[in-house]
């Protein structure tokens, strides 16, 4: 038996959860008033939707109330219970039963029917979030959530600049592919630089894995997955919040991973699936330091290898030439010059 998790489903769900938590808070709408259209109803899309359902429930909604906020669209249109085809098992949970026999076959039809506040793309169909759809999202919402999550960028449902331009700079944006910053002047004549968010799994899977290993968890629970996304949402610093980011700056990934790891370990402890029970008594500061001391550091690894090789050569009676900072012998480097 191996402790494992599905990064494509659970990891994607957790990292998008982190961005959605922040975006929902900034939108000003309570969870109960949000309506989410998911274009793409594969296992990853359903994984994301289920994580957000859990968030809505933790904000006070019942499971049925939370689930009813979601409308999934696949290649045949809106996923409904009476569409006439056999639904894949993972789609059944979100199949609509309130469509009164009406079938909506295109994304445009579904968007017009639902008037969503959240638009998620996991379809790999580039450009399907058209300027017309984006403008409608801006008409219906003060701060629409636009999350084109497909990658590479050629398959992204829309790019960042298009989303900003067609929502008058008001959308809360995160994508699966990286996009550059853009400068835009809104209808009020205000010019500013906008910064895109990228919901990349690298924000959570190192912390999920390391937290599971260090706590010696016997299994990875749903609470541990949720904790990783929740931790990510709380990991932004003041400067990142000021820039309107939904995710921490990628240059802080090691710092963020410590926070995610700690939250995953705490969730394992609460679920009593951890075997390193002595860690339960550590404070958060103590646990963070304990985690940092055990994180892989490639720079430390290189120095340790150099020392090991030096000791080996010394034991063989071989004198090693002085090494440069890059690891190349000084004599050889000078000879080539």
Buried (B, 14 or more C-beta within 10 A) or exposed (E): EEBEBBBEBBBBBBBBBBBBBBBBEBBEBEBEEBBBBBBBBBBBBBBBBBBBBBBBBEEEBEEEBBBBBBBBBBEBBBBBEEBEEEBEEBBEBBBBEEBEEEEBEEBBBBBEBBEBBBBBBBBBBBBBBBBEBBBBBBEBBEBBBBBBBBBEBEBBBBBBBBBBBBBBBBBBBBBBBBBEEBEBEBEEEEEEEBBBBBBBBBBBBBBBBBBBBBBBBBBBBBBBBBBBBBBBBEBBEEEBEEEBBBBBBEEBBEBBBBBBBBBBBBBBBBBEBBEBEEBBEBEEEEBBEBBBEEBEEEEEEEEEEEEEEEEEEEEEEEEEEEBEEEEEEEEEEEEEE
